[in-house]
Each structure stands twice: as C-alpha cells, then as structure tokens.
C-alpha cells in the first residue's frame, strides 16, 4: 500500500521488511512498527493499539523479530471537537479572565443539540446574567478515541 504524506487515518504504521546485518548478510525478515507523527502527532488511540497488536501477533506467529520505533506524543486524551465549539466560559470576573473561571457551559440550544438527545455532554441547568444555560459536568462526545480507553495497558 502506498499513501502520500499525511494521508494516514491512523497514527501507527507497520512494515514487513528485509534487514541485512553482519549476522544475516542475505537479509532477515523483520516487522518494523512506528508511530505516524503526521496523524494526530503520533498519539496512541484504540486504532493505533490495534495496528500495534496485529503487527506484533504477525511477528510472533512467524517467529521473526519485531522492532518498534517510538516517536509519539503518548495516549490520546482528546476533546470532542463538535462540543468544543459550543463551550462558553463563566469567568469569575469577566473583566479579568486571568483570575480564573467557575465552569464551562453551553447555551440552552447547544444543550438540546448535544446533551438532551445525543448524550454527548452531561450538564446541570444554570442561570447566567438572566439567561438559561447548562454547566458542563461531563463530556462524552461522539468521536472515537476521546478518553481513557486509550490508556489500555498503561
């Protein structure tokens, strides 16, 4: 398979290759696994784990060496991009945001879009400046590989 740079849809790649060394001048098959830093900075998600596992099993079944070149940014603890665009911040002092914030929230319309029907967020009703909003307590999201499932085996 051949793809252009940045065209991967998973941040892990594997090759079956022939490696020539002093001990194996004719060459020896090896499996080379590496992170693809062009895809989400090479971070680990469940799909990367699957590629790593399948390539490792392939090497073990054939009793050939497996080499892993680690160039990654760790486990992918993501943020639901669709929900992120709807966040609003309840600053302690709106004139001095450097003083911190109390919570993040979404409008009533956004809660109806993400929370009540899709269950992408869990939120509690709040009133801010006379407007109804929803204080976000949990973000579930709809995209894969957003949370702690990416820490498998850590």
N, C-alpha and C positions, 0 to 999 in steps of 0.2 A: 504494500500500500504506500502511496506517495501523496503527501499533503504539503501545501505551501506553509511557510512560517506563519504561526498564529492561527492556523485553521483547525487545530485540535479542539474537540469538545470535551476533553477530559485531560487533567493535568498530570498524566503519567503515561510513559511510552515504554515499550519493550521490544527488543530485537533478539533474534536468533542469529548468531554470527560466528565466523571462524576467527579464532585468535591464535596467531603464531607466536610462540615463545621459544626460548632456548631448549626447554624440555620437549616441546612439541613443534618441531620445525616444519612439519607437514600441516600444522594447524589443528586446533581442537575446537569443537562446538562449545559455545557458552551462551548463556542468556544474559543480556545486559538490560537492566531496568533503570530508568531515570525519570526524575520529575521534569515536566514540561513547564518551564517558567513563563512561557508565553500565554499560558492559560491560568488565570487567577493566581498569578505569581507562584505556580507550582504547589499550591496548598493542597493538603490531603482532605478529601471528602470520601464518601462511601464508594463512588465510582472509581476513584484512584486506588482505594483499598482493593476493589475487585480486580483491577488490572494487575496490581502487585501480587495478589494471591494466585490468580490464574497463571501468571508467568512463573511464579515460584513453584507451583504444582507441576507445571510442564517440565521445569528443570529437574525437580526431584524424581518424577516418573521416569525420566530418561537418564538419570544419574549423571547429569552434566553440571558444571559449575554455574552458579548464579552470581552475577556482580550487580551491585546496586550503587549508583552514583546519586548521592543525596544533594540536591540543590532545591530546597523548598522553604516555604515560609511557615511550616507547621500545620496543625489542624485547622480546617476552615470553619471558623465560627462566624457565620455570616449574619446578614441582616436582610430581612425581607424587603427587597428593593421597592416593590409596589407600595408597601405600607410606609416605608421610609419617606416617600414623597409627601405623605399626608401629615407627618408629625408636626406638631406645634409645641413650643416650649413655654411653660409657665414659669417665667423668671421670678426670683424673689423680689427684685426691683427692676422693672423693665427699663429704667433709665441707666442702670448699672448692671448689665448682664454678667460682668466679671465677678459679681457677688454670688453667682450660682443660680440654680433653679430648683423649683419644688418638684416638678414632674413633667413628663411629656404627655401630650393629649392629642386627640383628634376631634374634629367637629362632629356634630350630630350626623350630617350627611356622610362623612367618611366612615363613621362608626357603622352606619347602616350598610355601607358598601363593603367594609372589611370584617366587621365584628358580628353583627346580629345574624347575617345569613351565611357568610363563608367561614366564620370562626377563625380568621387569620389573626385576630387580636382578641384579647380579653381586657375589658375596661370597665371602670366604675363611673357612673354619672357624676359630673361636677358642674358648678356654675362659675363662670369666669366673666367678670365685667358684665353681668346680666345675661350672658349667652350660655346656652346649654352646650356642654361638651362632654368628653369622656376621657378620664385619666387612664392611660395605658398601664396595665399591670403585667401583661404577658403578651409576647409576640410569638405567634406560631408560624405565620407566613404560608405561602403556597409553593414556593420553590423547593426543590430537593437540596439536601446538604446544608442546612442552615444551622444546625445545633450540635449538641453533644454526641449525636450518633457518629460524628467524625472522630471521636476520641477512642474508638474501638481499639482495645489492646494497649492503650496508653497507661 
